[in-house]
């Protein structure tokens, strides 16, 4: 009996050791894909390949990892090689569909003389060494002032859909020709009203002063200037990480943006922006992770990193590897309902406890507001409803 227990422990340790080795290989392949860092090629068994790609899918980086396997000359069985070709082709086709939809929408908005910028997603993807290898998501567009309402009306006429019915306060979502679009009139929701007011004005002033361009299938699409772009992409990524979790794809996006646009970022202004929002420590910790695990040159980071920042790299690694893309691997309940809400509340608490010290005002503030909201929802759920009286 005791021998059986020891055998089970040894098997578990071997499995953990294999997963750790696979994780190291995946990170090495990402460093190769993003920055051309060398990786030693070897032969992967079918089982090793399967585990590697499963881990890459959990982090939504299968296109980058798969392509790096081919570029670096790894040896695979015929079955694994065919699976790899199909996987990378799926990512490439998905990119073509999303980029094509974005190109058409940008041209429509430009013909309609609407002011807009594309943010994150395909905008950052266009900066990758091979844009077609980044796993795509939805398309996010920000429209300042009354341009948001005008764009909604334009899309309603084009699709026949009532966008007011799906307006979530800061944006509306709509699928057009198989591509998910989000039209934003507010880029980020912050807990502190002073932060929100300052950030909204900061972005609108920046757009009025100068925009940058992302080239999508040969079409120049306006985006935020590099300093504001990095600020928003980092904020969006960090708030996801702090509240639900996020995968390595978002980390790769921030790394690529810093690497490609680092020389154009106003470092003094960027540090002041972080200070105004209480996000200095959070940014330094994330940047230290990017330098340590994804190979971002420290010279590309627009702030100075210290020893205390690098102490965060291991807790972040453990959290990200366990949670995967948007923390989905942390979830135990998939279907909506009471148990799903309780599971979400537990996930919020766990992520908040992990990251609150990095940005206490925003992280703790948002967690408190969500707790109050959920408390009200639970009270309404269990409140005894008055009996209905019917007239004879």
C-alpha positions as a Markdown table, in Angstrom:
| # | Residue | x | y | z |
|---|---|---|---|---|
| 1 | Unk | 0.0 | 0.0 | 0.0 |
| 2 | Unk | 2.8 | 2.4 | 0.9 |
| 3 | Unk | 4.7 | 1.4 | -2.2 |
| 4 | Unk | 1.6 | 2.3 | -4.3 |
| 5 | Unk | 1.4 | 5.7 | -2.6 |
| 6 | Unk | 5.1 | 6.4 | -3.4 |
| 7 | Unk | 4.5 | 5.3 | -7.0 |
| 8 | Unk | 1.7 | 7.8 | -7.4 |
| 9 | Unk | 3.8 | 10.6 | -6.0 |
| 10 | Unk | 6.7 | 9.7 | -8.3 |
| 11 | Unk | 4.3 | 9.7 | -11.3 |
| 12 | Unk | 3.0 | 13.1 | -10.3 |
| 13 | Unk | 6.5 | 14.5 | -9.9 |
| 14 | Unk | 7.5 | 13.2 | -13.3 |
| 15 | Unk | 4.4 | 14.8 | -14.9 |
| 16 | Unk | 5.2 | 18.1 | -13.2 |
| 17 | Unk | 8.8 | 17.9 | -14.4 |
| 18 | Unk | 7.6 | 17.2 | -18.0 |
| 19 | Unk | 5.2 | 20.1 | -17.9 |
| 20 | Unk | 7.9 | 22.4 | -16.5 |
| 21 | Unk | 10.3 | 21.3 | -19.3 |
| 22 | Unk | 7.5 | 21.9 | -21.9 |
| 23 | Unk | 6.8 | 25.3 | -20.4 |
| 24 | Unk | 10.5 | 26.2 | -20.8 |
| 25 | Unk | 10.5 | 25.1 | -24.4 |
| 26 | Unk | 7.4 | 27.1 | -25.2 |
| 27 | Unk | 9.0 | 30.3 | -23.7 |
| 28 | Unk | 12.2 | 29.6 | -25.7 |
| 29 | Unk | 10.1 | 29.3 | -28.9 |
| 30 | Unk | 8.3 | 32.5 | -28.1 |
| 31 | Unk | 11.6 | 34.3 | -27.6 |
| 32 | Unk | 12.6 | 33.0 | -31.0 |
| 33 | Unk | 9.4 | 34.0 | -32.7 |
| 34 | Unk | 9.3 | 37.5 | -31.2 |
| 35 | Unk | 13.0 | 38.5 | -31.1 |
| 36 | Unk | 14.9 | 35.9 | -33.1 |
| 37 | Unk | 16.7 | 34.5 | -30.1 |
| 38 | Unk | 18.3 | 31.1 | -30.7 |
| 39 | Unk | 16.6 | 27.9 | -29.6 |
| 40 | Unk | 18.2 | 24.5 | -29.8 |
| 41 | Unk | 16.2 | 22.2 | -32.1 |
| 42 | Unk | 15.6 | 18.6 | -31.3 |
| 43 | Unk | 13.3 | 15.8 | -32.1 |
| 44 | Unk | 9.9 | 15.9 | -30.4 |
| 45 | Unk | 7.8 | 12.7 | -29.8 |
| 46 | Unk | 4.1 | 12.8 | -30.6 |
| 47 | Unk | 3.3 | 13.1 | -26.9 |
| 48 | Unk | 5.8 | 15.9 | -26.4 |
| 49 | Unk | 4.4 | 17.8 | -29.4 |
| 50 | Unk | 0.8 | 17.3 | -28.2 |
| 51 | Unk | 1.6 | 18.6 | -24.7 |
| 52 | Unk | 3.5 | 21.6 | -26.1 |
| 53 | Unk | 0.7 | 22.6 | -28.4 |
| 54 | Unk | -1.9 | 22.1 | -25.7 |
| 55 | Unk | 0.0 | 24.5 | -23.5 |
| 56 | Unk | 0.4 | 27.0 | -26.4 |
| 57 | Unk | -3.4 | 26.9 | -27.1 |
| 58 | Unk | -4.1 | 27.5 | -23.4 |
| 59 | Unk | -2.0 | 30.7 | -23.7 |
| 60 | Unk | -3.4 | 31.6 | -27.3 |
| 61 | Unk | 0.1 | 31.5 | -28.8 |
| 62 | Unk | -0.1 | 28.4 | -30.9 |
| 63 | Unk | 0.5 | 30.2 | -34.1 |
| 64 | Unk | 3.8 | 31.7 | -32.8 |
| 65 | Unk | 4.9 | 28.5 | -31.1 |
| 66 | Unk | 4.1 | 26.3 | -34.1 |
| 67 | Unk | 5.8 | 28.6 | -36.6 |
| 68 | Unk | 8.9 | 28.8 | -34.4 |
| 69 | Unk | 9.1 | 24.9 | -34.4 |
| 70 | Unk | 9.3 | 25.0 | -38.2 |
| 71 | Unk | 11.6 | 27.9 | -38.4 |
| 72 | Unk | 14.1 | 26.5 | -35.9 |
| 73 | Unk | 14.1 | 23.1 | -37.6 |
| 74 | Unk | 12.6 | 20.8 | -34.9 |
| 75 | Unk | 12.0 | 17.2 | -36.1 |
| 76 | Unk | 8.5 | 15.8 | -35.8 |
| 77 | Unk | 6.7 | 12.6 | -36.9 |
| 78 | Unk | 4.6 | 12.8 | -40.1 |
| 79 | Unk | 1.4 | 12.9 | -38.0 |
| 80 | Unk | 2.6 | 15.8 | -35.8 |
| 81 | Unk | 4.0 | 17.7 | -38.8 |
| 82 | Unk | 0.7 | 17.5 | -40.6 |
| 83 | Unk | -1.2 | 18.6 | -37.5 |
| 84 | Unk | 1.3 | 21.5 | -37.1 |
| 85 | Unk | 0.7 | 22.6 | -40.7 |
| 86 | Unk | -3.0 | 22.6 | -40.2 |
| 87 | Unk | -2.8 | 24.5 | -37.0 |
| 88 | Unk | -0.6 | 27.3 | -38.4 |
| 89 | Unk | -2.8 | 27.5 | -41.5 |
| 90 | Unk | -5.9 | 27.9 | -39.3 |
| 91 | Unk | -4.3 | 30.8 | -37.5 |
| 92 | Unk | -3.2 | 32.4 | -40.8 |
| 93 | Unk | -6.8 | 32.1 | -42.3 |
| 94 | Unk | -8.3 | 33.5 | -39.1 |
| 95 | Unk | -5.9 | 36.5 | -39.4 |
| 96 | Unk | -6.9 | 37.0 | -43.0 |
| 97 | Unk | -10.5 | 37.1 | -42.2 |
| 98 | Unk | -10.2 | 39.5 | -39.3 |
| 99 | Unk | -7.8 | 41.8 | -41.1 |
| 100 | Unk | -10.0 | 41.8 | -44.2 |
| 101 | Unk | -13.0 | 42.8 | -42.0 |
| 102 | Unk | -11.0 | 45.5 | -40.4 |
| 103 | Unk | -9.8 | 46.9 | -43.7 |
| 104 | Unk | -13.4 | 47.1 | -45.0 |
| 105 | Unk | -14.7 | 48.8 | -41.8 |
| 106 | Unk | -11.8 | 51.3 | -41.8 |
| 107 | Unk | -12.5 | 52.2 | -45.4 |
| 108 | Unk | -16.2 | 52.6 | -44.7 |
| 109 | Unk | -15.5 | 54.9 | -41.7 |
| 110 | Unk | -13.0 | 56.9 | -43.6 |
| 111 | Unk | -15.4 | 57.4 | -46.5 |
| 112 | Unk | -18.0 | 58.6 | -44.0 |
| 113 | Unk | -15.5 | 61.2 | -42.6 |
| 114 | Unk | -15.6 | 59.7 | -39.1 |
| 115 | Unk | -12.8 | 60.1 | -36.6 |
| 116 | Unk | -11.6 | 56.8 | -35.2 |
| 117 | Unk | -8.6 | 54.8 | -34.1 |
| 118 | Unk | -8.0 | 51.1 | -34.0 |
| 119 | Unk | -6.6 | 49.9 | -30.6 |
| 120 | Unk | -4.8 | 46.7 | -29.5 |
| 121 | Unk | -5.5 | 43.4 | -31.4 |
| 122 | Unk | -4.7 | 43.7 | -35.1 |
| 123 | Unk | -3.0 | 47.0 | -34.5 |
| 124 | Unk | -0.3 | 45.3 | -32.4 |
| 125 | Unk | -0.4 | 42.3 | -34.6 |
| 126 | Unk | 0.7 | 44.4 | -37.6 |
| 127 | Unk | 4.0 | 45.1 | -35.6 |
| 128 | Unk | 4.9 | 41.4 | -35.3 |
| 129 | Unk | 7.7 | 40.0 | -37.4 |
| 130 | Unk | 5.1 | 37.8 | -39.0 |
| 131 | Unk | 1.6 | 39.3 | -38.3 |
| 132 | Unk | -0.2 | 36.2 | -39.7 |
| 133 | Unk | 1.2 | 34.1 | -36.9 |
| 134 | Unk | -0.4 | 35.9 | -34.0 |
| 135 | Unk | -3.8 | 34.4 | -32.9 |
| 136 | Unk | -6.4 | 37.1 | -33.7 |
| 137 | Unk | -9.3 | 38.2 | -31.6 |
| 138 | Unk | -12.0 | 40.8 | -32.1 |
| 139 | Unk | -11.5 | 44.3 | -33.6 |
| 140 | Unk | -11.6 | 47.3 | -31.2 |
| 141 | Unk | -12.3 | 50.8 | -32.5 |
| 142 | Unk | -12.5 | 54.0 | -30.5 |
| 143 | Unk | -14.6 | 56.9 | -31.8 |
| 144 | Unk | -14.4 | 60.2 | -29.8 |
| 145 | Unk | -17.4 | 62.5 | -29.2 |
| 146 | Unk | -20.4 | 62.3 | -31.5 |
| 147 | Unk | -18.5 | 60.1 | -34.0 |
| 148 | Unk | -19.4 | 57.1 | -31.8 |
| 149 | Unk | -23.2 | 57.7 | -32.3 |
| 150 | Unk | -22.7 | 58.4 | -36.0 |
| 151 | Unk | -20.8 | 55.2 | -36.4 |
| 152 | Unk | -23.5 | 53.2 | -34.6 |
| 153 | Unk | -26.1 | 54.6 | -36.9 |
| 154 | Unk | -23.9 | 53.7 | -39.9 |
| 155 | Unk | -23.4 | 50.1 | -38.7 |
| 156 | Unk | -27.1 | 49.8 | -37.9 |
| 157 | Unk | -28.1 | 50.7 | -41.4 |
| 158 | Unk | -25.5 | 48.3 | -42.8 |
| 159 | Unk | -26.4 | 45.3 | -40.7 |
| 160 | Unk | -30.1 | 46.0 | -39.8 |
| 161 | Unk | -29.2 | 45.4 | -36.1 |
| 162 | Unk | -30.4 | 47.5 | -33.2 |
| 163 | Unk | -27.1 | 48.4 | -31.5 |
| 164 | Unk | -28.8 | 50.3 | -28.6 |
| 165 | Unk | -30.1 | 46.9 | -27.4 |
| 166 | Unk | -26.5 | 45.6 | -27.0 |
| 167 | Unk | -24.9 | 48.8 | -25.7 |
| 168 | Unk | -22.8 | 47.9 | -22.6 |
| 169 | Unk | -22.1 | 51.5 | -21.5 |
| 170 | Unk | -18.6 | 52.0 | -22.8 |
| 171 | Unk | -19.0 | 50.0 | -26.1 |
| 172 | Unk | -21.2 | 48.0 | -28.4 |
| 173 | Unk | -20.4 | 44.6 | -29.9 |
| 174 | Unk | -21.5 | 43.4 | -33.3 |
| 175 | Unk | -20.5 | 40.6 | -35.6 |
| 176 | Unk | -20.1 | 41.5 | -39.3 |
| 177 | Unk | -19.2 | 38.9 | -41.9 |
| 178 | Unk | -17.9 | 36.6 | -39.2 |
| 179 | Unk | -15.7 | 39.3 | -37.5 |
| 180 | Unk | -16.4 | 40.5 | -34.0 |
| 181 | Unk | -16.3 | 44.3 | -33.7 |
| 182 | Unk | -16.3 | 46.5 | -30.6 |
| 183 | Unk | -17.1 | 50.2 | -31.0 |
| 184 | Unk | -15.9 | 52.1 | -28.0 |
| 185 | Unk | -16.8 | 55.6 | -26.8 |
| 186 | Unk | -14.8 | 55.0 | -23.6 |
| 187 | Unk | -11.6 | 53.1 | -23.8 |
| 188 | Unk | -11.2 | 52.0 | -20.2 |
| 189 | Unk | -13.4 | 51.9 | -17.1 |
| 190 | Unk | -11.5 | 53.1 | -14.0 |
| 191 | Unk | -12.6 | 52.9 | -10.4 |
| 192 | Unk | -11.6 | 56.4 | -9.3 |
| 193 | Unk | -13.7 | 59.2 | -11.0 |
| 194 | Unk | -10.6 | 61.4 | -11.0 |
| 195 | Unk | -8.6 | 58.8 | -12.9 |
| 196 | Unk | -11.5 | 58.2 | -15.4 |
| 197 | Unk | -11.9 | 61.9 | -16.1 |
| 198 | Unk | -8.2 | 62.5 | -16.6 |
| 199 | Unk | -7.7 | 59.4 | -18.8 |
| 200 | Unk | -10.7 | 60.2 | -21.1 |
| 201 | Unk | -9.3 | 63.8 | -21.6 |
| 202 | Unk | -5.8 | 62.5 | -22.1 |
| 203 | Unk | -6.8 | 60.1 | -24.9 |
| 204 | Unk | -9.1 | 62.6 | -26.7 |
| 205 | Unk | -6.4 | 65.3 | -26.5 |
| 206 | Unk | -3.8 | 62.9 | -27.9 |
| 207 | Unk | -6.0 | 61.9 | -30.8 |
| 208 | Unk | -6.7 | 65.6 | -31.6 |
| 209 | Unk | -2.9 | 66.3 | -31.5 |
| 210 | Unk | -1.5 | 63.4 | -33.4 |
| 211 | Unk | -2.2 | 59.8 | -34.4 |
| 212 | Unk | -0.1 | 57.0 | -35.7 |
| 213 | Unk | -0.9 | 54.4 | -38.4 |
| 214 | Unk | -1.1 | 50.6 | -38.5 |
| 215 | Unk | -0.9 | 49.1 | -42.0 |
| 216 | Unk | -3.6 | 46.4 | -42.4 |
| 217 | Unk | -3.4 | 44.5 | -45.8 |
| 218 | Unk | -1.9 | 47.6 | -47.4 |
| 219 | Unk | -4.4 | 50.0 | -45.9 |
| 220 | Unk | -3.2 | 52.7 | -43.5 |
| 221 | Unk | -5.5 | 52.6 | -40.4 |
| 222 | Unk | -5.2 | 55.4 | -37.7 |
| 223 | Unk | -4.2 | 54.3 | -34.2 |
| 224 | Unk | -3.0 | 56.1 | -31.1 |
| 225 | Unk | 0.4 | 57.7 | -31.0 |
| 226 | Unk | 3.1 | 55.3 | -29.5 |
| 227 | Unk | 3.1 | 56.8 | -25.9 |
| 228 | Unk | -0.7 | 56.7 | -25.6 |
| 229 | Unk | -0.9 | 53.3 | -27.4 |
| 230 | Unk | 1.5 | 51.7 | -24.9 |
| 231 | Unk | -0.4 | 53.3 | -22.0 |
| 232 | Unk | -3.8 | 51.9 | -23.1 |
| 233 | Unk | -2.5 | 48.5 | -24.3 |
| 234 | Unk | -0.8 | 48.0 | -20.9 |
| 235 | Unk | -3.8 | 49.2 | -18.9 |
| 236 | Unk | -6.2 | 46.9 | -20.8 |
| 237 | Unk | -3.8 | 43.9 | -20.4 |
| 238 | Unk | -3.1 | 44.6 | -16.7 |
| 239 | Unk | -6.7 | 45.0 | -15.6 |
| 240 | Unk | -7.6 | 41.7 | -17.3 |
| 241 | Unk | -4.7 | 40.1 | -15.5 |
| 242 | Unk | -5.6 | 41.6 | -12.1 |
| 243 | Unk | -9.3 | 40.7 | -12.3 |
| 244 | Unk | -9.7 | 37.5 | -14.4 |
| 245 | Unk | -6.3 | 36.6 | -15.6 |
| 246 | Unk | -4.8 | 36.6 | -19.1 |
| 247 | Unk | -2.5 | 34.5 | -21.2 |
| 248 | Unk | 0.9 | 35.0 | -22.8 |
| 249 | Unk | -0.6 | 36.5 | -26.0 |
| 250 | Unk | -1.3 | 39.7 | -24.2 |
| 251 | Unk | 2.2 | 39.7 | -22.7 |
| 252 | Unk | 3.7 | 39.2 | -26.2 |
| 253 | Unk | 1.6 | 42.2 | -27.5 |
| 254 | Unk | 3.0 | 44.5 | -24.9 |
| 255 | Unk | 6.6 | 43.3 | -25.6 |
| 256 | Unk | 6.3 | 43.7 | -29.3 |
| 257 | Unk | 4.8 | 47.2 | -29.0 |
| 258 | Unk | 7.6 | 48.3 | -26.7 |
| 259 | Unk | 10.2 | 46.8 | -29.0 |
| 260 | Unk | 8.9 | 48.3 | -32.2 |
| 261 | Unk | 7.8 | 51.7 | -30.9 |
| 262 | Unk | 10.2 | 52.2 | -28.0 |
| 263 | Unk | 12.2 | 54.9 | -29.7 |
| 264 | Unk | 9.0 | 56.9 | -30.3 |
| 265 | Unk | 7.7 | 56.8 | -26.8 |
| 266 | Unk | 7.9 | 60.0 | -24.7 |
| 267 | Unk | 9.4 | 58.3 | -21.6 |
| 268 | Unk | 9.0 | 61.3 | -19.3 |
| 269 | Unk | 5.4 | 61.7 | -20.3 |
| 270 | Unk | 4.7 | 58.0 | -20.0 |
| 271 | Unk | 6.1 | 57.8 | -16.5 |
| 272 | Unk | 4.0 | 60.8 | -15.5 |
| 273 | Unk | 0.9 | 59.0 | -17.0 |
| 274 | Unk | 1.6 | 55.9 | -14.9 |
| 275 | Unk | 2.1 | 58.0 | -11.8 |
| 276 | Unk | -1.3 | 59.9 | -12.4 |
| 277 | Unk | -3.1 | 56.5 | -12.5 |
| 278 | Unk | -1.1 | 54.8 | -9.8 |
| 279 | Unk | 0.2 | 52.1 | -12.2 |
| 280 | Unk | 4.0 | 52.7 | -11.9 |
| 281 | Unk | 4.7 | 49.5 | -9.9 |
| 282 | Unk | 2.4 | 47.4 | -12.0 |
| 283 | Unk | 4.1 | 48.4 | -15.2 |
| 284 | Unk | 7.6 | 47.8 | -13.9 |
| 285 | Unk | 6.6 | 44.3 | -12.6 |
| 286 | Unk | 5.1 | 43.4 | -16.0 |
| 287 | Unk | 8.1 | 44.8 | -17.9 |
| 288 | Unk | 10.4 | 42.7 | -15.6 |
| 289 | Unk | 8.4 | 39.6 | -16.6 |
| 290 | Unk | 8.8 | 40.4 | -20.3 |
| 291 | Unk | 12.5 | 40.9 | -20.0 |
| 292 | Unk | 13.0 | 37.7 | -17.9 |
| 293 | Unk | 10.8 | 35.2 | -19.8 |
| 294 | Unk | 10.0 | 36.6 | -23.2 |
| 295 | Unk | 13.5 | 38.1 | -24.0 |
| 296 | Unk | 12.4 | 41.8 | -24.4 |
| 297 | Unk | 15.7 | 43.9 | -24.3 |
| 298 | Unk | 15.6 | 45.9 | -21.1 |
| 299 | Unk | 16.7 | 49.0 | -23.2 |
| 300 | Unk | 13.3 | 48.9 | -24.8 |
| 301 | Unk | 11.5 | 49.4 | -21.5 |
| 302 | Unk | 10.6 | 53.1 | -21.1 |
| 303 | Unk | 11.1 | 53.1 | -17.3 |
| 304 | Unk | 14.0 | 52.0 | -15.1 |
| 305 | Unk | 13.6 | 48.5 | -13.5 |
| 306 | Unk | 15.0 | 47.6 | -10.1 |
| 307 | Unk | 15.6 | 44.4 | -8.1 |
| 308 | Unk | 12.1 | 44.7 | -6.4 |
| 309 | Unk | 10.4 | 44.6 | -9.8 |
| 310 | Unk | 12.2 | 41.4 | -10.8 |
| 311 | Unk | 10.9 | 39.7 | -7.6 |
| 312 | Unk | 7.4 | 39.8 | -9.2 |
| 313 | Unk | 8.4 | 37.7 | -12.2 |
| 314 | Unk | 8.0 | 34.3 | -10.6 |
| 315 | Unk | 4.5 | 34.9 | -9.0 |
| 316 | Unk | 3.3 | 36.3 | -12.3 |
| 317 | Unk | 4.7 | 33.3 | -14.2 |
| 318 | Unk | 2.9 | 30.9 | -11.9 |
| 319 | Unk | -0.4 | 32.8 | -12.1 |
| 320 | Unk | -0.3 | 33.1 | -15.9 |
| 321 | Unk | 0.7 | 29.5 | -16.6 |
| 322 | Unk | -2.0 | 28.2 | -14.3 |
| 323 | Unk | -4.7 | 30.4 | -15.6 |
| 324 | Unk | -4.2 | 30.6 | -19.3 |
| 325 | Unk | -6.0 | 33.0 | -21.6 |
| 326 | Unk | -8.3 | 35.3 | -19.6 |
| 327 | Unk | -8.0 | 32.9 | -16.7 |
| 328 | Unk | -10.2 | 30.3 | -18.3 |
| 329 | Unk | -8.1 | 27.4 | -16.9 |
| 330 | Unk | -8.8 | 28.7 | -13.4 |
| 331 | Unk | -12.5 | 28.3 | -13.9 |
| 332 | Unk | -14.4 | 25.2 | -12.6 |
| 333 | Unk | -17.9 | 26.2 | -13.7 |
| 334 | Unk | -18.5 | 26.9 | -17.4 |
| 335 | Unk | -22.3 | 27.4 | -17.6 |
| 336 | Unk | -23.9 | 30.6 | -16.4 |
| 337 | Unk | -25.9 | 30.6 | -13.2 |
| 338 | Unk | -25.4 | 30.9 | -9.4 |
| 339 | Unk | -22.4 | 28.5 | -9.3 |
| 340 | Unk | -20.7 | 30.3 | -12.2 |
| 341 | Unk | -21.2 | 33.6 | -10.4 |
| 342 | Unk | -19.7 | 32.2 | -7.2 |
| 343 | Unk | -16.8 | 30.7 | -9.3 |
| 344 | Unk | -16.2 | 34.2 | -10.9 |
| 345 | Unk | -16.3 | 35.8 | -7.4 |
| 346 | Unk | -13.6 | 33.4 | -6.2 |
| 347 | Unk | -11.5 | 34.0 | -9.3 |
| 348 | Unk | -11.8 | 37.8 | -8.8 |
| 349 | Unk | -10.7 | 37.4 | -5.2 |
| 350 | Unk | -7.7 | 35.2 | -6.0 |
| 351 | Unk | -6.5 | 37.5 | -8.8 |
| 352 | Unk | -7.1 | 40.6 | -6.6 |
| 353 | Unk | -5.0 | 39.1 | -3.8 |
| 354 | Unk | -2.2 | 38.4 | -6.2 |
| 355 | Unk | -2.0 | 41.8 | -7.8 |
| 356 | Unk | -3.5 | 44.3 | -5.4 |
| 357 | Unk | -0.1 | 45.5 | -4.2 |
| 358 | Unk | 0.9 | 46.6 | -7.7 |
| 359 | Unk | -2.0 | 49.0 | -8.1 |
| 360 | Unk | -4.1 | 49.1 | -4.9 |
| 361 | Unk | -6.4 | 52.0 | -5.7 |
| 362 | Unk | -7.7 | 50.6 | -9.0 |
| 363 | Unk | -7.5 | 46.8 | -8.2 |
| 364 | Unk | -9.1 | 47.0 | -4.7 |
| 365 | Unk | -11.6 | 49.6 | -5.8 |
| 366 | Unk | -12.8 | 47.6 | -8.7 |
| 367 | Unk | -13.0 | 44.4 | -6.6 |
| 368 | Unk | -15.1 | 46.2 | -4.0 |
| 369 | Unk | -17.5 | 47.6 | -6.6 |
| 370 | Unk | -17.9 | 44.1 | -8.1 |
| 371 | Unk | -18.5 | 42.7 | -4.6 |
| 372 | Unk | -21.3 | 45.2 | -3.9 |
| 373 | Unk | -22.8 | 44.5 | -7.3 |
| 374 | Unk | -22.8 | 40.7 | -6.8 |
| 375 | Unk | -24.2 | 41.1 | -3.3 |
| 376 | Unk | -27.1 | 43.1 | -4.7 |
| 377 | Unk | -27.7 | 40.5 | -7.4 |
| 378 | Unk | -27.6 | 37.6 | -4.9 |
| 379 | Unk | -30.1 | 39.4 | -2.6 |
| 380 | Unk | -32.5 | 40.0 | -5.5 |
| 381 | Unk | -32.0 | 36.3 | -6.6 |
| 382 | Unk | -33.1 | 35.0 | -3.2 |
| 383 | Unk | -35.6 | 37.7 | -2.2 |
| 384 | Unk | -39.1 | 36.3 | -1.7 |
| 385 | Unk | -41.3 | 37.5 | -4.5 |
| 386 | Unk | -44.8 | 38.7 | -3.7 |
| 387 | Unk | -47.5 | 36.3 | -4.7 |
| 388 | Unk | -49.4 | 37.2 | -7.8 |
| 389 | Unk | -53.1 | 37.9 | -7.4 |
| 390 | Unk | -55.4 | 37.2 | -10.4 |
| 391 | Unk | -58.8 | 38.6 | -10.9 |
| 392 | Unk | -61.6 | 36.1 | -11.2 |
